[in-house]
Amino acid sequence: MLDLGRTFLQSVERRPEGIAIVDGTARLTWLQWSQQVGRLAHGLKSLGLKRGDMLLSVLQNRLEAASLHWACQFLGIVIVPLNWRAKSDEVDYCLQDSGARVMVFEPVVADSVAQSHLAQKVRRIAVQGASGGDLAYESLITSGDHPVPEANSDDLSLMLYTSGTTGKPKGVPRRHRTERISALAHVAQNQYAYDERTLGVMPLYHTMGVRSLLALALIDGRFICCPRFDPVQALSAIEQERVTHLYLVPTLYHDLISHEQFARTDISTVRKLGFAGAPMHDGLLLRLDELFKPQLFVNHYGSSEIYTFSINQDAVGKPGSAGRAGINARLRVVPLDATGPDTIAAKGQEGQIIADLCGDESFEGYHNRPDANEKSLRQGWYFTGDTGYVDDDGDLFVTGRVDDMILSGGENISPVDIESVLSLHPLVDEVAVAGLRDERWGQRVVAFIKTKSEVSAEVLDAHCRNSDLVNFKRPREYVFVREIPKSPVGKILRRKLVAGEYEQA
């Protein structure tokens, strides 16, 4: 099987003069980019890095970050990308856990690096003139030529860290072969053609961002760097670079189409939409379909551990459905109290979603976390911690997280069902539902609403009563907020709602 370095060379050989990457005014062909990646690989070797070593990267989505990712693939160095918003304690944790001897960082995270105790003990490569480095990124790309593959398909490619919303982040090591197969599945399931163009918006410390980067190397595509999401800059890039497909989390789609600039932007070249990372509420799904009129609208459900669980290539045809197992996957729904994979939940019964660890896109276990392995890896299956059910047609619906399930009056209530109903009200901009402690019910269902214009709790309650939402799931309280708290990649942080960490409207 091809490793990732040789995969990159496929596009260099097929389309050397095609534009491969755009970052502001920088526009590199596949041939030019190959030479830059080769020089960077030469520079990394000069630091004494060797196959199997880990390198911590704390960068936004810029040319340097994409080049670094590829240089590591050629050398067999394991890249460990970290959120560029990381605090000093997070930098310390990831350096200690990964054992990285070199880190690459940029100005936006320079303060955290300076305050990190362990960062002072490793080689620090500064990008864009960041203070606190002991050598400049530019000094690594002064010599060398096109890269030479030194890794094989069984070598580790990268280690992603999970978001750690309920504890310390977990390292997820992934091999070249699983990364490449995941990218191939992404191409197939999103029906990409040669020379596709995408926005490099999803961060390269997240599995969605990495997949966009790798998939384009399979099809001689164009990666348009977006260091951080800005609706105006993203819309400008879509128009100027004639972007052909978007792969975003629902939050970014919401922000994109809600901006006043959207109506003045030529989006006619965007023919394919894909989303992942969080459920998309029905209201947003229908708005996107109306505005873009895509040929293909894909709901992709997966994780860092196993890139694809399931795919729905007709997201609008069956709103809310995550479809069926991807081409490299097997999945099941088991009862919430199941300890093994063999008892399968009945159709319509909510349970925990699990995936076969024999799948070609699967990881093999967490780094240095036997406790996490014991909890999540059971009898050859990965217990995702997500809840869902399979309907009578055999399609999967993801309803939330096991930890997010609301237990009210003895009933298990999924927030996603309620959110989907409320999202269809024309005055609701965004909504999140959580369970707050209640002496009588255990938990009461509370809806947190960001509105487009003023609307009362009574009106929203009437909307729910007139829907097909069963009465016991109906919110007992409505809280109007300025913003719904979310993670950097757009996942709703219900724990902050429960803790009262929000600003009321």
PLY file of the C-alpha trace (Angstrom):
ply
format ascii 1.0
element vertex 505
property float x
property float y
property float z
element edge 504
property int vertex1
property int vertex2
end_header
0.00 0.00 0.00
1.16 3.55 -0.72
2.28 5.65 2.23
1.29 9.30 2.42
4.54 10.67 1.03
4.14 8.68 -2.16
0.49 9.73 -2.22
1.58 13.39 -2.33
3.94 12.60 -5.19
1.04 11.20 -7.22
-0.39 14.70 -7.64
3.06 16.20 -8.25
3.60 13.73 -11.09
0.09 13.96 -12.56
-0.39 17.72 -12.43
2.93 19.47 -11.70
1.74 22.88 -12.95
-1.67 22.76 -11.27
-2.23 25.07 -8.30
-1.98 22.98 -5.14
-2.22 25.46 -2.28
-3.19 29.10 -1.79
-2.41 31.17 1.30
-3.08 34.88 0.84
-0.81 36.03 -1.96
1.15 32.75 -1.97
0.12 30.40 -4.78
2.16 27.24 -5.27
1.88 24.60 -7.96
2.24 20.97 -6.99
5.82 21.05 -8.29
6.68 24.20 -6.34
5.05 22.92 -3.19
6.88 19.62 -3.49
10.19 21.45 -3.53
9.22 23.50 -0.47
8.11 20.36 1.39
11.40 18.70 0.41
13.43 21.60 1.79
11.47 21.51 5.03
12.01 17.76 5.34
15.74 18.33 4.85
15.68 21.00 7.56
13.84 18.76 10.03
16.37 15.98 9.49
19.15 18.44 10.23
17.67 18.84 13.73
18.28 15.17 14.38
14.65 14.12 14.00
14.24 10.56 12.81
11.53 8.15 11.80
9.09 7.52 14.66
9.88 10.74 16.55
6.99 13.03 17.48
6.77 16.74 16.62
4.27 19.10 18.25
2.67 21.63 15.91
0.68 24.60 17.24
-0.32 26.46 14.09
-3.31 27.93 12.35
-4.26 26.71 8.86
-1.46 28.37 6.95
1.00 27.28 4.28
3.60 26.42 6.91
1.20 24.10 8.75
0.20 22.21 5.60
3.84 21.94 4.46
4.92 20.71 7.88
2.24 18.03 7.85
3.48 16.70 4.51
7.18 16.95 5.40
6.54 14.78 8.45
4.76 12.19 6.30
7.80 11.85 4.03
10.18 11.41 6.97
8.02 9.10 9.08
7.88 11.73 11.82
4.64 11.65 13.80
3.04 15.08 13.72
1.07 16.03 16.85
-1.14 19.02 15.95
-2.51 21.02 18.86
-5.21 23.68 19.01
-3.57 27.09 18.47
-5.72 28.47 21.29
-3.94 26.14 23.73
-2.96 27.46 27.14
0.43 26.78 28.71
-0.83 23.84 30.78
-2.22 22.22 27.63
1.12 22.67 25.87
2.85 21.10 28.87
0.42 18.19 28.94
0.78 17.36 25.26
4.57 17.69 25.29
4.82 15.35 28.25
2.24 12.86 26.97
3.60 12.70 23.41
7.30 12.91 24.24
7.82 15.37 21.38
11.35 16.81 21.22
10.57 19.60 18.76
7.65 22.01 18.52
6.61 24.47 15.83
4.50 27.49 16.80
3.36 30.94 15.63
2.80 34.36 17.24
-0.81 33.74 18.31
0.36 31.08 20.77
3.74 32.59 21.73
2.58 33.61 25.22
1.43 30.09 26.04
4.74 28.69 24.79
6.67 31.19 26.89
4.70 30.18 30.00
5.04 26.46 29.32
7.68 24.84 31.51
8.30 21.88 29.20
8.42 24.02 26.05
11.68 25.49 27.30
13.23 22.02 27.21
12.55 21.25 23.53
13.63 22.78 20.23
11.21 25.58 19.38
10.75 26.51 15.73
9.15 29.93 15.32
6.83 30.65 12.38
6.08 34.19 11.18
8.63 35.69 13.56
7.03 34.38 16.77
8.96 35.38 19.87
10.48 32.69 22.07
11.80 30.38 19.37
15.38 29.20 19.22
15.36 29.02 15.43
13.22 30.43 12.65
11.07 28.30 10.36
12.65 30.07 7.37
16.07 28.73 8.36
14.82 25.18 7.76
13.89 25.71 4.10
17.13 27.12 2.72
18.43 23.96 1.07
17.28 20.62 -0.27
15.12 19.54 -3.18
12.03 17.43 -3.74
11.19 15.08 -0.85
12.11 11.40 -0.78
9.68 9.00 0.96
11.28 7.35 3.99
8.12 6.02 5.68
5.92 3.05 4.90
2.21 2.49 5.22
2.48 0.87 8.66
4.30 3.84 10.21
2.43 6.25 12.45
1.34 9.38 10.58
0.00 11.64 13.31
-1.50 11.72 16.77
-4.63 13.78 17.22
-5.80 14.84 20.66
-9.50 14.57 21.43
-11.20 17.69 22.72
-11.16 16.51 26.32
-14.51 18.09 27.27
-14.93 15.65 30.18
-11.29 15.17 31.21
-7.73 15.26 29.95
-7.38 15.02 26.16
-6.62 11.56 24.80
-3.97 10.98 22.16
-5.25 9.11 19.09
-2.33 7.68 17.06
-3.13 6.88 13.43
-1.06 5.09 10.80
-0.30 6.08 7.21
-2.55 3.36 5.86
-5.55 4.32 7.97
-5.07 7.99 7.11
-4.81 7.24 3.39
-7.80 4.88 3.38
-9.83 7.48 5.27
-8.93 10.07 2.62
-9.87 7.66 -0.17
-13.23 7.03 1.50
-13.72 10.78 1.83
-13.14 11.20 -1.91
-15.52 8.37 -2.80
-18.31 9.18 -0.37
-18.30 12.88 -1.27
-17.97 12.11 -4.98
-14.93 14.34 -5.48
-13.47 14.70 -8.95
-9.97 15.65 -10.04
-9.05 19.30 -9.47
-11.63 19.93 -6.76
-11.11 23.10 -4.72
-11.91 23.43 -1.05
-11.59 25.90 1.78
-8.97 24.79 4.28
-11.11 26.07 7.15
-11.41 23.09 9.48
-8.28 23.14 11.64
-5.42 20.77 10.94
-5.53 19.62 14.57
-9.01 18.18 13.81
-9.76 15.06 11.81
-11.96 17.00 9.35
-9.16 19.42 8.53
-6.62 16.65 8.06
-9.01 14.77 5.80
-9.52 17.80 3.55
-5.75 18.21 3.22
-5.06 14.56 2.42
-8.05 14.02 0.14
-6.93 16.77 -2.21
-3.56 15.08 -2.69
-5.42 12.10 -4.10
-7.20 14.18 -6.74
-4.70 16.95 -7.62
-6.94 19.43 -5.82
-6.51 22.96 -4.49
-6.35 23.71 -0.75
-7.20 27.33 0.08
-5.78 28.11 3.53
-7.99 29.93 6.02
-5.88 30.51 9.15
-8.97 31.19 11.22
-12.61 31.32 10.18
-13.87 34.72 9.12
-17.12 34.81 7.09
-16.03 37.72 4.88
-12.67 36.16 4.04
-14.24 32.75 3.52
-16.87 34.14 1.15
-14.24 36.09 -0.75
-12.14 32.93 -1.15
-15.16 30.94 -2.36
-15.77 33.50 -5.11
-12.18 34.26 -6.11
-10.87 30.69 -6.06
-14.11 29.24 -7.45
-14.43 26.72 -4.64
-16.27 23.57 -5.70
-17.11 21.93 -2.38
-17.36 22.78 1.31
-16.77 20.48 4.26
-17.61 22.29 7.50
-19.21 21.92 10.90
-22.79 23.23 11.14
-21.75 26.31 13.13
-19.54 27.59 10.33
-22.27 27.05 7.75
-24.60 29.04 9.98
-22.14 31.91 10.30
-21.40 31.87 6.56
-24.97 32.22 5.35
-25.99 34.58 8.17
-23.44 37.22 7.16
-24.69 40.17 5.12
-21.91 39.55 2.58
-23.37 36.17 1.62
-26.10 37.67 -0.57
-23.47 39.55 -2.59
-21.18 36.54 -3.12
-21.07 34.34 -6.21
-21.38 30.82 -4.80
-22.37 29.20 -8.09
-19.25 27.02 -8.28
-20.05 25.26 -4.97
-21.88 22.12 -6.06
-21.19 19.78 -3.14
-21.72 20.27 0.58
-20.61 18.05 3.44
-20.85 18.45 7.19
-19.66 16.57 10.25
-18.56 17.22 13.82
-22.07 17.81 15.19
-25.69 17.22 14.19
-27.22 19.79 11.84
-30.64 20.98 12.85
-33.41 20.78 10.28
-33.81 24.54 9.95
-30.19 25.10 8.93
-30.19 22.07 6.64
-33.15 23.37 4.67
-31.74 26.90 4.43
-28.45 25.60 3.03
-30.23 23.43 0.50
-32.30 26.40 -0.67
-29.34 28.78 -0.91
-26.69 26.51 -2.49
-28.93 24.05 -4.33
-26.11 21.46 -4.14
-25.87 18.42 -6.34
-24.77 16.44 -3.30
-25.35 17.15 0.40
-23.57 14.69 2.69
-23.99 14.13 6.40
-20.78 12.47 7.56
-20.67 10.89 11.01
-17.33 9.83 12.46
-14.60 10.62 14.97
-10.86 11.01 15.43
-10.65 7.35 16.42
-12.49 5.95 13.39
-12.83 8.54 10.69
-16.14 7.27 9.24
-18.96 5.55 11.07
-21.74 6.33 8.63
-22.67 8.42 5.60
-25.94 9.93 4.38
-25.49 11.24 0.85
-29.01 12.69 0.81
-29.02 14.77 3.96
-32.04 16.80 2.88
-34.04 13.78 1.74
-33.96 12.40 5.27
-33.11 15.25 7.68
-31.34 14.19 10.83
-30.33 10.79 9.49
-26.65 9.84 9.57
-27.41 7.14 6.99
-25.67 3.81 7.00
-22.18 2.46 7.66
-19.44 3.92 5.47
-17.60 1.84 2.91
-14.85 0.93 5.39
-17.05 0.54 8.48
-19.46 -1.66 10.40
-21.66 -0.24 13.14
-24.34 -1.27 15.61
-26.57 0.28 18.25
-26.56 -1.58 21.55
-28.64 -0.92 24.69
-27.35 1.89 26.88
-26.43 -0.55 29.64
-24.71 -3.05 27.32
-21.22 -4.16 28.34
-20.47 -5.95 25.07
-21.30 -5.74 21.36
-23.56 -8.75 20.90
-26.93 -7.49 22.17
-28.34 -5.24 19.45
-31.00 -2.65 20.25
-34.39 -3.03 18.60
-35.42 -0.74 15.74
-36.29 2.64 17.18
-34.69 1.87 20.56
-32.17 4.45 21.68
-28.80 3.04 22.65
-25.05 3.52 22.30
-23.47 3.50 18.85
-20.49 1.16 18.44
-18.14 0.51 15.51
-16.01 -2.46 14.48
-12.32 -1.93 15.25
-11.43 -4.12 12.27
-12.58 -1.33 9.97
-9.86 -0.01 7.67
-10.11 3.53 9.08
-9.80 2.50 12.72
-7.17 3.42 15.28
-5.70 0.73 17.53
-6.01 2.32 20.94
-5.28 5.50 22.88
-1.74 6.67 23.63
-0.71 6.02 27.24
-4.35 5.60 28.33
-5.15 2.02 29.35
-8.11 3.39 31.34
-9.65 4.90 28.21
-8.97 1.72 26.23
-10.71 -0.36 28.88
-13.75 1.91 28.78
-14.10 2.30 25.01
-12.54 -0.79 23.39
-14.54 -3.93 24.11
-14.38 -7.28 22.35
-13.14 -5.78 19.09
-15.62 -2.89 19.03
-15.26 0.83 19.74
-17.93 2.19 22.08
-18.34 5.74 20.81
-20.14 7.30 23.77
-22.74 8.59 21.26
-26.40 7.74 21.52
-28.69 6.96 18.62
-31.15 4.57 17.08
-31.81 2.76 13.80
-35.19 3.43 12.19
-37.42 0.96 10.37
-35.57 1.64 7.10
-32.23 0.71 8.67
-30.91 4.29 8.80
-29.01 5.62 11.79
-30.02 8.70 13.77
-27.48 10.19 16.19
-29.23 11.74 19.17
-26.34 13.02 21.30
-23.82 11.86 23.85
-24.41 9.35 26.62
-23.30 12.05 29.04
-25.76 14.58 27.52
-28.82 12.37 27.92
-31.48 14.05 30.08
-33.16 11.83 32.68
-36.44 13.48 33.61
-39.20 11.70 35.52
-37.67 8.34 34.64
-37.59 9.06 30.90
-34.42 9.26 28.78
-34.64 12.41 26.65
-32.30 13.32 23.81
-31.54 17.05 23.39
-31.13 16.73 19.60
-34.77 15.82 18.95
-35.97 18.95 20.75
-33.35 21.16 19.13
-34.42 20.04 15.67
-38.03 21.00 16.33
-37.18 24.42 17.77
-34.70 25.16 14.96
-37.61 25.16 12.51
-39.26 28.16 14.15
-38.56 31.17 11.87
-37.45 33.42 14.75
-34.96 30.94 16.24
-31.37 31.48 15.11
-29.64 28.83 17.24
-30.80 26.50 19.99
-29.27 24.13 22.53
-31.11 21.95 25.04
-29.75 20.69 28.35
-31.03 19.07 31.53
-30.88 21.19 34.68
-31.18 19.71 38.15
-34.75 19.53 39.45
-35.87 18.27 42.87
-39.05 16.69 41.57
-38.08 15.41 38.11
-34.35 14.77 38.62
-33.65 16.95 35.60
-35.91 19.36 33.74
-35.61 20.08 30.05
-34.38 23.63 29.39
-34.03 25.22 25.94
-31.40 27.92 25.46
-32.36 30.13 22.53
-30.50 32.66 20.41
-33.16 34.51 18.43
-33.22 36.36 15.12
-35.75 38.78 16.58
-37.86 38.89 19.72
-40.03 35.89 20.46
-41.67 34.74 23.69
-41.39 31.47 25.55
-45.16 31.02 25.12
-44.85 31.19 21.32
-42.03 28.63 21.31
-43.96 26.35 23.64
-46.96 26.51 21.29
-44.62 25.65 18.40
-43.48 22.52 20.27
-47.06 21.55 21.19
-48.07 21.78 17.54
-45.14 19.62 16.39
-44.78 15.84 16.63
-42.61 16.22 19.74
-44.01 14.06 22.52
-45.17 16.03 25.53
-42.65 14.73 28.08
-39.80 16.01 25.89
-41.23 19.53 25.69
-38.98 22.18 27.35
-40.21 23.31 30.75
-38.15 26.49 30.59
-36.74 28.80 27.90
-33.61 30.88 28.44
-32.73 33.53 25.85
-28.97 33.93 25.40
-26.62 36.12 23.37
-24.53 33.17 22.18
-24.62 29.38 22.48
-21.31 28.24 24.03
-19.35 26.03 21.65
-15.97 24.35 21.33
-13.42 25.67 18.78
-14.81 23.24 16.19
-18.45 24.13 16.81
-19.69 21.47 19.24
-22.26 22.71 21.75
-20.79 22.82 25.26
-23.83 21.76 27.27
-21.78 21.59 30.47
-21.42 25.39 30.30
-25.16 25.79 29.98
-25.72 23.53 32.99
-23.10 25.50 34.95
-24.69 28.83 34.03
-21.69 29.94 31.99
-23.56 32.02 29.41
-24.79 35.57 28.90
-28.53 36.13 28.84
-30.00 38.22 26.06
0 1
1 2
2 3
3 4
4 5
5 6
6 7
7 8
8 9
9 10
10 11
11 12
12 13
13 14
14 15
15 16
16 17
17 18
18 19
19 20
20 21
21 22
22 23
23 24
24 25
25 26
26 27
27 28
28 29
29 30
30 31
31 32
32 33
33 34
34 35
35 36
36 37
37 38
38 39
39 40
40 41
41 42
42 43
43 44
44 45
45 46
46 47
47 48
48 49
49 50
50 51
51 52
52 53
53 54
54 55
55 56
56 57
57 58
58 59
59 60
60 61
61 62
62 63
63 64
64 65
65 66
66 67
67 68
68 69
69 70
70 71
71 72
72 73
73 74
74 75
75 76
76 77
77 78
78 79
79 80
80 81
81 82
82 83
83 84
84 85
85 86
86 87
87 88
88 89
89 90
90 91
91 92
92 93
93 94
94 95
95 96
96 97
97 98
98 99
99 100
100 101
101 102
102 103
103 104
104 105
105 106
106 107
107 108
108 109
109 110
110 111
111 112
112 113
113 114
114 115
115 116
116 117
117 118
118 119
119 120
120 121
121 122
122 123
123 124
124 125
125 126
126 127
127 128
128 129
129 130
130 131
131 132
132 133
133 134
134 135
135 136
136 137
137 138
138 139
139 140
140 141
141 142
142 143
143 144
144 145
145 146
146 147
147 148
148 149
149 150
150 151
151 152
152 153
153 154
154 155
155 156
156 157
157 158
158 159
159 160
160 161
161 162
162 163
163 164
164 165
165 166
166 167
167 168
168 169
169 170
170 171
171 172
172 173
173 174
174 175
175 176
176 177
177 178
178 179
179 180
180 181
181 182
182 183
183 184
184 185
185 186
186 187
187 188
188 189
189 190
190 191
191 192
192 193
193 194
194 195
195 196
196 197
197 198
198 199
199 200
200 201
201 202
202 203
203 204
204 205
205 206
206 207
207 208
208 209
209 210
210 211
211 212
212 213
213 214
214 215
215 216
216 217
217 218
218 219
219 220
220 221
221 222
222 223
223 224
224 225
225 226
226 227
227 228
228 229
229 230
230 231
231 232
232 233
233 234
234 235
235 236
236 237
237 238
238 239
239 240
240 241
241 242
242 243
243 244
244 245
245 246
246 247
247 248
248 249
249 250
250 251
251 252
252 253
253 254
254 255
255 256
256 257
257 258
258 259
259 260
260 261
261 262
262 263
263 264
264 265
265 266
266 267
267 268
268 269
269 270
270 271
271 272
272 273
273 274
274 275
275 276
276 277
277 278
278 279
279 280
280 281
281 282
282 283
283 284
284 285
285 286
286 287
287 288
288 289
289 290
290 291
291 292
292 293
293 294
294 295
295 296
296 297
297 298
298 299
299 300
300 301
301 302
302 303
303 304
304 305
305 306
306 307
307 308
308 309
309 310
310 311
311 312
312 313
313 314
314 315
315 316
316 317
317 318
318 319
319 320
320 321
321 322
322 323
323 324
324 325
325 326
326 327
327 328
328 329
329 330
330 331
331 332
332 333
333 334
334 335
335 336
336 337
337 338
338 339
339 340
340 341
341 342
342 343
343 344
344 345
345 346
346 347
347 348
348 349
349 350
350 351
351 352
352 353
353 354
354 355
355 356
356 357
357 358
358 359
359 360
360 361
361 362
362 363
363 364
364 365
365 366
366 367
367 368
368 369
369 370
370 371
371 372
372 373
373 374
374 375
375 376
376 377
377 378
378 379
379 380
380 381
381 382
382 383
383 384
384 385
385 386
386 387
387 388
388 389
389 390
390 391
391 392
392 393
393 394
394 395
395 396
396 397
397 398
398 399
399 400
400 401
401 402
402 403
403 404
404 405
405 406
406 407
407 408
408 409
409 410
410 411
411 412
412 413
413 414
414 415
415 416
416 417
417 418
418 419
419 420
420 421
421 422
422 423
423 424
424 425
425 426
426 427
427 428
428 429
429 430
430 431
431 432
432 433
433 434
434 435
435 436
436 437
437 438
438 439
439 440
440 441
441 442
442 443
443 444
444 445
445 446
446 447
447 448
448 449
449 450
450 451
451 452
452 453
453 454
454 455
455 456
456 457
457 458
458 459
459 460
460 461
461 462
462 463
463 464
464 465
465 466
466 467
467 468
468 469
469 470
470 471
471 472
472 473
473 474
474 475
475 476
476 477
477 478
478 479
479 480
480 481
481 482
482 483
483 484
484 485
485 486
486 487
487 488
488 489
489 490
490 491
491 492
492 493
493 494
494 495
495 496
496 497
497 498
498 499
499 500
500 501
501 502
502 503
503 504
